[in-house]
Amino acid sequence: MKKVGIIGVGKCLPKKVLTNADLAKMVDTSDEWIITRTGIKERRLVAKNEATSDLAAGAAKMALENACLEPVDIDLIIVATVTPDMSFPSAACFLQNSIGAKNAVCFDVSAACAGFVYAISIAQQFITSGAYKNALVVGAEVLSGVTDWKDRNTCVLFGDGAGAVVLSEVKSGGILSIYLGSDGSKADLLKISAGGSRHPASHETVDNRLHYIKMQGNELFKIAVTTMSHAAQTVLKNAGLECKDVDLVIPHQANLRIIMTMAKKLGLSMEKVYLNIERYGNMSSASTAVALCEAVNEGRVKRGDIILLDTFGAGLVWGACVIKW
Ligand code: ACO
C-alpha cells in the first residue's frame, strides 16, 4: 500500500490583533478571566475586505513553496471550513483561482474543528487509491464574521487564520493511522442556527442574533476531554503505538484547560504538547493546521518523530491522526 505523508506546511494569519484588554472594553470581561479560564491572550481578526479563501491562499502558497511544488502540480484541493467565503461556490474553488492551481479538483469539507484531520483523511484515500498525486489540504476560518461581539460567553474564544499542508506519496514514514468519529445527537451544543435551509436569513433571524455561534461551553468541555483522550488512545493503538512513543501532540486549541486535563489523563507531559492558543484563540479547522506549521518551523518536529494531531468540535465530530515525520 502507498505511504502518504506531508511534504510541505504553510500558514497565514491576519495582521490585526485583538487583545483581552480590547475585549474588556467591548463586553463585561477581564484579561484575568480569559487567561485563567481559557489560556487565550490575543487573537487575530481579518480586515474588512479579507475572506477565508484569502487566508487559505496565503497558507497554500507557503505550503507549496515548502514542498517545492508549483500550483499546477496540485490535482486535489480540499478546504476544511465552517466559514467559507459564500454558501457556494466552495472556498476551495476560490482558492484554486487565486493561486492558479488549474489542474485541481476542488471542494470544501464541513467538520468544524476536526475539519483539518477529516480533510487529510480524504486526501490520503485519494492518493492511496491512485486517483490523485499531490493534494493541498487547508484549514481556514474567519470566525470573527460569525462571532457575536456582544456575547462574552463566546466572543473571547475565537479568531481567524489558515494553515495548509501538501500531501503526496512518500517512501517512508507518513500517515500511520487516522481515527474519525461523529455524534449528531449532540449537535445543539455548538451551532449557528440561521442562514441554512432550516432558518433561511430573514429580518427575524437577524434580530434574534441567530447567525452567530451559540455554545454550551461547560457541557462541551467535559465531552471534549473524554473524546479527545479516547481518540488519542484509539489512533495510537491502531498504529501499534502507545502515548510514550509520541514526540509531539498537536491538539485542537479550544481551551488550555481542556488540553491540560487531556494530557494528564493520557499521562503526557505538557512539554510534549504544542500550544499556540494564547496567541490565536480557537480558529476551528485552522487551529491544528497553523500549529503544525509553527511546530515544524520552530524545529519542534524532526525527521522520524511521531506526531499526534487530536481534534474535536461542533457536530459533534472528532478526528485524530498519527504521522511519522
Ligand atoms: N468573562 C467573564 N465572565 C464570563 C465570561 C467572560 N468572557 N464568560 C462567561 N463568564 C461567566 C459566566 O457567565 C459564568 O458566570 P455565573 O457563574 O455567574 O453564571 C461563569 O463565568 C462561569 O461560566 P462557565 O461557562 O461555567 O465557564 P467555564 O469555566 O466553563 O469556561 C468556556 C467557559 C471557556 C467556554 C469553557 O467551557 C470551554 O472552553 N468549553 C469548551 C469549548 C469547546 O471545546 N468547544 C468545542 C470546539 S470549538 C468548535 O468546534 C468551533
Residues whose N, C-alpha, C, O or C-beta is under 5 A from the ligand:
A	BS01	ACO	D28 T29 S30 W33 R37 T38 A112 C113 R152 N153 V156 G217 N218 L220 F221 A224 A254 N255 S284 F312 G313 A314
